[in-house]
Amino acid sequence: MMKETRIDRRFAKLKDEGRSALVTFVTAGDPDHETSKSILMGLPGAGADVIELGMPFSDPMADGPAIQASSQRALKAGENVRKTLDMVRTFRESDSDTPIVLMGYFNPIYVYPTEQFLVDAEAAGVDGLIIVDMPPEADDELCLPAMKHNINFIRLATPTTDENRLPAVLNNTSGFVYYVSIMGITGTAAPNPDDVRARVEKIRAKTHLPIAVGFGVKTPEQARDIAATGDGVVVGSALVNAITETLDNKGKATEKTVSAVLKLVGELSQAVRGG
């Protein structure tokens, strides 16, 4: 049995407050390590309830063009898993409450290697993992070992996850369930609130875990609509686009980069809170 995690405490707190969580995604090291760290440090104050921090990877097959480009910028700037864990460690020096979930692909963890990664992640203050290319059939590889380090393993459910597949998806999942509201890659379409509501209700009937809804949520209005259905709203591509739009012609950060992201997070937070 896992001990209670920051993710558990945060969703319980928000349930008591009667609102959904704003879950924000940014890629670690985008557009460079220091700018990325400044964004990370500012996210809770701007209104992020849970932070997903992408581990840049050279072949992010489930991600759309914006997040793929953010991974390439981060890798070009020298970001790697160790630097990302260092970023989390620095964050924990001033914030012991906001959950951080690392999101990415198994290869960088495997070559770390896996057990040492989990030791270092736990020590740094990582609360959860979303590893999109690790199916339930591979739980022995990462999911179960992560649980031994009190790190939640968060699984994705999709519109095509049927009644036969859902139990396998939910088995050993902890922290929350991430419902992918649209088919395809991230950031390329908008979710239909009615479809999302129907699907979330079916998943909710099978689990006590909170359900966060992501993929395609770009605007405060969309976030507000999804917040009425899910226990959390995940926004990623819109924040990555906010970074991209402030870069100079060499792809470097400008004085507007950090503030643009945090401003958008503030607007999303207000919407999720019912403003």
N, C-alpha and C positions, 0 to 999 in steps of 0.2 A: 504493500500500500504506500502511495506517495503521501508526503506531508502536504499541508495546504500551501499553495504557491501564491505569489503576488497576483497572478492572473485570476485565481479563485477569489482572492480577497477583493480585487478591483470589480469584478462582475457582480459579486454579492453586494458591494457597496452601491453600485449603480442601480441594482435591482431595488434596493431599499429607497433610493432616490426617485425611482420610477422613470428612469430614462435609459436610452441606449448608449453604448460606448462609441466614441469616435476612435477608430483604429487607423493610424496613419502609417503609410509605407514610404520609405526613402531608401535609396541604395547607398550603402556605406562607401565612403570615398568619392562620391559624386558631388561636384566635379573634381574635388581634391580632398585630401584627408581633413585638413583644418576647417575648410568651409563646411564639409559634411558634419564634422563634430560640432560646429557652432549651431547648425540646424538641429541636430539631435538634442543638444542641451536646451534649445529654446522651445521644443515641441510641447512639453507638458504645460509650460506657462501660457502657450498659445491656445491650449484646449485639448491636446491629444490625451486620451485616456489609456490607450495601449499603443505601443510603438512596434511596428514591424520594420526590421532593419535588413535590407537585402544584402546577401553576400555575393559580390560580383562574380560572374562566371562567364567564360568565353562563349558558351553555347546555351543561353537561356531559352530553351525551346518553347516554354509555356508562356513567355512574356511577349508583349507587343513591342512595336518599334521604339516607343519612348523609353521603356525600361531596358530593352536591349541596348539602346544607345547609352543609357546611364551606366550600365555595366562596362561597356567599352571605355567610357571616359574614366571610370574609376580604376579599371585595370591599367589603363595608359598612365594614370597618375601614380601607380605603384601600390594600390590597395590590395591587401590580401587578408586571409582569415585571421592571422595573428594581429594585424593592425586593427581589424574590426573588433576583435575581442578586447584589445587595448582601449578602443573607443568606448566600449560598454563599461569597462573597468573605470574609466575616467568619469563617465556619466554617473556611476554608482557612488562616487565620492560626494555628490551633492543631491542625489535623488535615490532614496532607498525604497520608494513605493511604486513608481510607474513601471509596469511590466514591459519587458523587452523580449520580442520574439525574433529570432533569426530565421529568415526565409531564403530558400535557395535550392541548391541541387547537391546530390550526395557526393559527387566526385571530389570537391575540395575538402570535404570532411574525411573521406576515405583515405586520401593521400596525406592527411594531417599527421597521424592516423586517427581513426574513430575514437578509441578509448581516451587517448590524450586530449582530443578535441573536447570530449564531454567533461573531463576533469577541468580543463582550462575554462570552458564555458560556464560551468557551475561556479568556479572560483571568481570569474569576472562579473557574475550577476545576471547571466542569461536565464530567462524564465521559460522559454518555449522554443520549439522548432517547427517550422513548416517546410518540409522537404518534398517538393512536388513530384519527384521521380522515385519515391519509395512507397510502393503499394503495400497493403496489409500483409500480403504473402511474404514480405521481406522484413517483418517486424523484428526478427532476431538480430538483424543487421544494425539497427539504429533505434527504433522505437522503444523496445524493451530495455536496452542498455541506458537510454536517456532517462527512463523512468527511475532507474536506480540512482541517478544523480539528481532526482527531484526536478527534472526538466520536462514540462508538458510536451507531448507530441501531438500536434494539431493536424487533423486530417481534412482534406478537401472533399466536399460532396458537390455534385454537379447536377444539372437538369437531367442527365442521362443515368444517374445513380438510381437504379430501380429497387423494388422491394426485396429482391433477392440479393442485391449487392450491398445495400445499406447496412445490414448487420456487421459485415466484414469491415466496412469503413468506420463504423462507430466503435468496434472492438479495440480496446487499448488506447483510443483517443481520449485526451484529457485537456483541460483548460477551456477550450471552446471548439465548436465545429465551424469550419469556414465554408459557407455555402457560396459557390461560384454561380453568380446569378445569370450568366450568359454563356453560351457555347463559344469556343474559340479562344483566342489569345487576349491578353489584358489590354484594356484601353481602346478597344475598337468598336464598341457598340454600347448602347444604353439599356439598363435592365427595365423590364416591364413590372411595375409594382404589383399588379394583380397576379401575374405568374409567380413572382417571388413569394408573395403571401401564401399562395396555395402550396407551394413546395416547402416552404419553411414550416408550415403547419404539419405537413406529413413527417418531416424530420423530427419536429418537436415531440410528436407522439411516440417516438422511439428512443428519446434520450433526455436526460435531465440537464445536459450541458447547455450553456449559452450557445446561440447561433449567431455568428457574425456574417454579414452579407457583403460581398465585394465583387470586383470586376465591373467596370463600366460606370461607376459612380464618380461623376466629375464636378457637379455643381452643388451648391448649398441646397437648392430646391430638390434635387435628386436625393441628397443625403437625408433631408427631412422626411421625404416619402418612405425611404427604406427604413429609417429609424422607427417608423410606426409599426414595422413588421418584425425586424430583427433585434436581437439583443446588442448588436454592434453593427456599425457601418464602416467598411474598409475603403479607404481612398488612397490610391497609389499613383496611377499614371498622371492624374491632374497635378499632383505635387511635383512629380518629376518634370512635367511640362513647365511648371512655374520656374524650376531651376533652369531648364533649357532656354527659356525665353529671355533670361537675364544675362546669359553668357555673352562675352565679347566675340569678335569675329575669329578669335583663335580658340574658342571653346573654354575660355577661362572665366572664373567667377568675377563678378563685379560687386560694387557696393550695394546693389539692389538684390543680390541673390538670396541671402538669408532672409531679409525682410519680406520679400515676395512670397516665399514659402510660408512663413509664419503668419502673414496676413491672411492667406487663403485658409490656413488651418483655423484661424480665429473665426472666419466666416462660416466654415463648415461646422465648427463646434457650436456656434450660436444656433445654427439651423437644427443640429441634432438635439440640442437642448430645448427646442421648441420655439426659438426666437424667430 
